[in-house]
Every structure is written in structure tokens, then in C-alpha cells.
Amino acid sequence: MDKIIKKLLIDRGLTIADLARKSGYTRAHFSAAIHGRVNSPKVQRAIATALGVEFERFWSPVTLSETSQSDRAGS
């Protein structure tokens, strides 16, 4: 998931700090959620909202599965 989010951040000219400011969460908390160290639907929803993407589509099990598979393939 972190690669997808990084691409979206780059496409939108944003940083994790920008997302944090938009949502009221800390940069460290967002970073932990993006890298899978925190599994919080509330934070995931805040990330999706800040990036302007649909929560259900963005954090769906299929999206997460595709990301995991692409990470393994690139290893």
C-alpha cells in the first residue's frame, strides 16, 4: 500500500506531513498506517479523504492484495 500512497502523494505534490496537517493526525501516525504498522480504519479513512480517493476502493482487500503481490514480485 505504501507504494500506491507514495505515487498518489507525488502526483498531487503532497508529503505525508501535508496529509497530517489536513487531517489532524501526526506525521508519524500516518507513516505507521501507510507502512502497515497501524491498522486503523479511522486513519485509513483520513488518508483516503486527504488524497481525494474513495475509502472503500482504496483500502479494499483486493487493493491490499494487489499491493502485497506486487511487493513480493519486486523483491
C-alpha beads as a LAMMPS data file, in Angstrom:
LAMMPS data file: protein, C-alpha beads

75 atoms
74 bonds

1 atom types
1 bond types

-500.0 500.0 xlo xhi
-500.0 500.0 ylo yhi
-500.0 500.0 zlo zhi

Masses

1 110.0

Atoms # bond

1 1 1 0.000 0.000 0.000
2 1 1 2.816 2.389 0.735
3 1 1 3.897 2.450 -2.943
4 1 1 0.379 3.398 -4.044
5 1 1 0.177 6.163 -1.456
6 1 1 3.643 7.452 -2.353
7 1 1 2.623 7.630 -6.016
8 1 1 -0.574 9.496 -5.114
9 1 1 1.398 11.909 -2.926
10 1 1 3.837 12.606 -5.758
11 1 1 1.015 13.002 -8.294
12 1 1 -0.658 15.542 -6.010
13 1 1 2.548 17.323 -4.947
14 1 1 1.970 16.419 -1.298
15 1 1 4.015 14.970 1.552
16 1 1 2.995 12.819 4.500
17 1 1 3.338 15.975 6.611
18 1 1 0.813 17.707 4.313
19 1 1 -1.632 14.825 4.811
20 1 1 -1.146 15.014 8.550
21 1 1 -1.875 18.743 8.601
22 1 1 -5.027 18.220 6.516
23 1 1 -6.348 15.542 8.857
24 1 1 -5.148 16.473 12.320
25 1 1 -3.087 13.298 12.784
26 1 1 0.665 13.314 13.324
27 1 1 3.043 12.558 10.500
28 1 1 4.411 9.628 12.499
29 1 1 0.918 8.149 12.918
30 1 1 0.200 8.450 9.189
31 1 1 3.553 6.947 8.329
32 1 1 2.842 3.968 10.615
33 1 1 -0.558 3.463 8.959
34 1 1 0.866 3.734 5.464
35 1 1 3.556 1.161 6.227
36 1 1 1.115 -1.224 7.918
37 1 1 2.348 -0.797 11.476
38 1 1 -1.015 0.683 12.499
39 1 1 -4.286 -0.798 11.256
40 1 1 -6.859 1.890 11.945
41 1 1 -9.865 2.362 9.656
42 1 1 -10.246 5.887 11.063
43 1 1 -6.709 6.821 9.993
44 1 1 -7.115 4.976 6.679
45 1 1 -10.285 6.967 6.015
46 1 1 -8.440 10.208 6.831
47 1 1 -5.656 9.280 4.407
48 1 1 -8.139 8.438 1.642
49 1 1 -10.049 11.673 2.233
50 1 1 -6.881 13.785 2.250
51 1 1 -5.783 12.144 -1.016
52 1 1 -9.218 12.547 -2.576
53 1 1 -9.785 8.838 -3.155
54 1 1 -12.746 6.661 -2.263
55 1 1 -12.081 4.850 1.037
56 1 1 -13.810 1.583 0.100
57 1 1 -11.985 1.303 -3.204
58 1 1 -8.642 2.455 -1.862
59 1 1 -8.486 0.222 1.240
60 1 1 -10.345 -2.773 -0.176
61 1 1 -8.915 -6.280 0.393
62 1 1 -8.320 -6.565 -3.378
63 1 1 -6.233 -3.379 -3.448
64 1 1 -4.230 -4.548 -0.437
65 1 1 -3.755 -7.988 -2.005
66 1 1 -2.552 -6.493 -5.287
67 1 1 -0.070 -4.324 -3.398
68 1 1 1.273 -7.294 -1.444
69 1 1 1.689 -9.314 -4.641
70 1 1 3.495 -6.505 -6.441
71 1 1 5.780 -6.026 -3.432
72 1 1 6.688 -9.736 -3.481
73 1 1 7.232 -9.697 -7.246
74 1 1 9.597 -6.747 -6.955
75 1 1 11.667 -8.392 -4.211

Bonds

1 1 1 2
2 1 2 3
3 1 3 4
4 1 4 5
5 1 5 6
6 1 6 7
7 1 7 8
8 1 8 9
9 1 9 10
10 1 10 11
11 1 11 12
12 1 12 13
13 1 13 14
14 1 14 15
15 1 15 16
16 1 16 17
17 1 17 18
18 1 18 19
19 1 19 20
20 1 20 21
21 1 21 22
22 1 22 23
23 1 23 24
24 1 24 25
25 1 25 26
26 1 26 27
27 1 27 28
28 1 28 29
29 1 29 30
30 1 30 31
31 1 31 32
32 1 32 33
33 1 33 34
34 1 34 35
35 1 35 36
36 1 36 37
37 1 37 38
38 1 38 39
39 1 39 40
40 1 40 41
41 1 41 42
42 1 42 43
43 1 43 44
44 1 44 45
45 1 45 46
46 1 46 47
47 1 47 48
48 1 48 49
49 1 49 50
50 1 50 51
51 1 51 52
52 1 52 53
53 1 53 54
54 1 54 55
55 1 55 56
56 1 56 57
57 1 57 58
58 1 58 59
59 1 59 60
60 1 60 61
61 1 61 62
62 1 62 63
63 1 63 64
64 1 64 65
65 1 65 66
66 1 66 67
67 1 67 68
68 1 68 69
69 1 69 70
70 1 70 71
71 1 71 72
72 1 72 73
73 1 73 74
74 1 74 75
